[in-house]
Amino acid sequence: MEEEKILECVKCHKKKKESEGIHVWGGVAYCCKECCGDPEKGEHKQQAANTCEFC
């Protein structure tokens, strides 16, 4: 069984499992659900400094 990828969030820079976030910027960056919200639930979070708006 494959292990899940660990990725770094572009906003908080914490390393999280891939399932704990979403791919943004056309799939080239990763943002955790804690920072960007869960798009499946229609959540949206405020923009953090030095990052573009993902929605």
C-alpha positions in Angstrom: 0.0 0.0 0.0 1.3 3.4 -0.9 1.9 6.1 1.7 0.1 9.4 1.3 2.2 12.3 0.0 3.3 15.0 2.5 3.1 18.5 1.1 3.8 22.0 2.4 1.0 24.5 2.6 1.7 27.7 0.6 0.1 29.8 3.4 1.2 28.4 6.8 4.2 26.4 5.5 3.2 23.4 7.7 3.7 19.9 6.2 0.4 18.1 5.8 -0.9 14.9 4.2 -2.2 15.5 0.7 -5.8 14.6 1.8 -5.7 17.5 4.4 -5.8 20.2 1.7 -6.4 21.2 -1.9 -4.2 21.9 -4.9 -4.4 25.5 -6.0 -3.0 27.7 -8.8 -4.0 25.2 -11.4 -2.6 22.3 -9.4 0.9 23.6 -8.9 0.6 24.6 -5.3 -1.0 23.1 -2.2 -3.0 24.8 0.5 -4.2 23.0 3.7 -7.9 23.0 4.6 -7.1 24.9 7.8 -5.8 27.9 5.7 -8.0 27.7 2.6 -11.1 26.0 3.9 -12.8 22.9 2.6 -14.1 23.5 -0.9 -16.4 20.5 -0.6 -18.2 22.4 2.2 -18.2 25.7 0.3 -15.8 27.2 2.9 -13.6 30.2 2.0 -10.9 31.8 4.1 -9.3 35.2 4.1 -6.3 35.9 2.0 -2.9 35.6 3.8 0.0 37.9 3.1 2.2 37.1 0.1 -0.3 34.7 -1.5 -2.7 35.2 -4.3 -6.5 34.7 -3.9 -7.1 31.0 -4.9 -10.8 31.2 -5.7 
